[in-house]
Amino acid sequence: MHLLIAAAGSGSRMGAPINKLLLPLAGKPLIAWTLDAVSASKVIDWIGVIGQPSDRKAIERTFQNISKPVCWINGGQTRQESVMRGLEALPE
């Protein structure tokens, strides 16, 4: 099974100065908690993370301990465009 994580938001609706998935929770970015859970799954074998290029380095640092292939996908101007790019990037 493949998983797409839509992480291209800015955090502006919640008043965050950065992407909300990069905000710390119990010592690590929120997206790291998601990736840890996905990594433990026996049914997910590929992960696509859709994000903004400006967040790429920070988000990719959370990929370090993931035991599955993780693919970076550049997000679009809208959530709809970002999800479409993610769907287009799915493996065959």
Secondary structure, 3 states (H helix, E strand, C coil): CEEEEEECCCCHHHCCCCCHHHCEECCEEHHHHHHHHHHHCCCCCEEEEEECHHHHHHHHHHHCCCCCCEEEEECCCCHHHHHHHHHHHCCC
